[in-house]
């Protein structure tokens, strides 16, 4: 019985730390479009960091970016439109959908497993917050096989009070709470 509870606790921990990862080949997207994506990414980073990001860069060749607010937190870019993670997600959905022409179930799976995970919040509706909360770090990386956008529950620096804060994303914090519960249960069982 005790082993079953430990297994369930560890499974829950693994589930909340699962990575949403969509990979595309950057060369499959025209450079002008990738440059437009980077321009939009930079604008959204600036918006979500209250107009004053500490780091704000994007490489259209590799589809990598860095967005960090003045208080050391990274905004939850994967939840917003006009960001590299969302552009990559949408492109992955388009590629999946095209690969499943004539296969209704395959296209339905593309929608559920990819498109439904793409960011949908409008950065123009963002309202600056007076005090910031820690947010999961956001990054994009490229490999020899393609660019990927991912969201992980990586701990961010501790909370600070600042007028230049990242918008807390409640969805991301749900995973952190579940992870804390799973760890607490695991520690209790030991």
N, C-alpha and C positions, 0 to 999 in steps of 0.2 A: 504494500500500500504506500509506504513512504517513498519508494522508488518511483511509483506512478505520479505522485504529487510533485516530486522533483522534476520529472520529465515534463509534466504539464507546465510547471513554472518556467523551465528553460525554453520550452516551445513558445510560450507567450512572449518571453523576452526576445527570442529570435524573430517572431512575427512583428513586433512593434519596431524593431530595428531593420526591417526589410527595406531594401532600397528600390525606389522607383527608378528604373534605368532604361532609357531609350537610346539606342545607338543608330546613327546614320553615317553614311560616307560623305564627308564634307564636299568632296569633289563632284558628287551627284547634284549639288545645289550650285547654281551659277554664282560666281564671285560677287557680282553686283547685289544679288539677293542676300548673300551672307553679310556683305557690308551694310546693307540696310538693316539686317537683323542686329548687327553690332551697334549701329546708331540708336536703334530703338532700345536695346539693352542698356546702353549708357544713359539714355534719358530716363528710363524707368529706375535704374539704380539711383540716379540723382534725386528723383522724386521721392523714392522710399527712404532715402537718407536725408530728407528735409533740405535738399538742394546743396548739401555740403558733404559728399562722401569722402572718406579717408582714402579709399582705393576704388578706382572705377576704370577698368580696362577690358578690352575685348579684342580677340584676334580672329578676323574673318577667315583666315586661311585654315586654322586648326579648329575653329569654333570653341575656343576656350575664353573664359572671362574671370574677372575678379571684381567683386563688389563688397565693400566693407564700409560701414558707417563710422562716423567720428568716435562713437562710444565703443567701438571694437566689435559690434555685432554685425551679422550679415542678415539682410532682410530676406524673407521667404519668397525669393523670386519665382520659385516653381509654382506658386499659387497665382501669379499675375500674368496677364496677357502682355505682349510687347517685351518679352524677356527671352533670352537664349534658351533656357530650359523649355519654355512653352513652344518656341519655334521648332526646336528639335523634336519635341513630342508630336507636334502637328505634322511634321515631315515624316516621322516614323509611322504615324497613322496613315498618311497618304500612301506611303510605300506598301504598308501592310494591306490596305484596301485594294490597291492596284494588283497586288500579288494574289488576291482572292476573288478576282472578277469571275462571276458565275458560281460562286460558292457563298450562298447566303449565310451559312453558319460561320464560315471563316471571317466574313465581313462583320458579322455580329460580334465575334470574338475580338476583332480589331477595335471596334467601338468600346467594348467593355474593358479590355485590358490595356488599351493605349489612349484613345481619344478622351474617355471619361477621366483619365488621370491628368490631362493637360490643364494648365492654369486657366482660370476663367475670371479672376478678379480684375477689374479695370483700374490701372494705376492712377488714372485721372480722378478716381473717387477716393483716393487715399487721403486721410486726415492725419496730420502730424500729432503725435502724442507727447505729453509733457514729460513723462517718466518712461524710460524704456525697460523692456524685459529681455532676458536672454532669448535668443532665437537660434534654431539649428543653423549651423554653418551651411552655406550654399556654395557649390562650386560646379564647374563643368570641366571635363577632361577629354583629351583626345588620345587615341591609341593608333597604332599602325592601321587598324581596320576601320576606324571611324571615330566620330565625335559622339559623346554621350552626355546626357543631362541626368543628374541624379539628385535626390534629396535624401540626406541621411540625418539621423538624430545624433549628430556630433555635438558634444557640449560646447557652448559658446562661453565667452568670458562672463563673469558675474554681473549682475544688474548694476546699473549706475543711473544717477539722475542726470538728465541732459535734455536740452531742447532739440538736439540732433539725434534722435533715436530711431531705431528700426521698428517698423510696425510689428507688434506681436501677431503671430498667426496661430489662432486657437487650434486649428487642425493639427499643426505640428506638435503642439504641447500635449495633445491627447496621447500620443505615442510615448512621450517622456513619462507621463503619469502612470501608464500601464507598465512601462519598464521598471519604474520605482516600486510598484506593487509586486511585480514578479521577483525583483531582487529581494524585497523585504520578506516575501514568502519563502524564498530559497534560504535566506539567512536564518529565518526562524526554524526551518527544518534541520539545519545543521546543528 
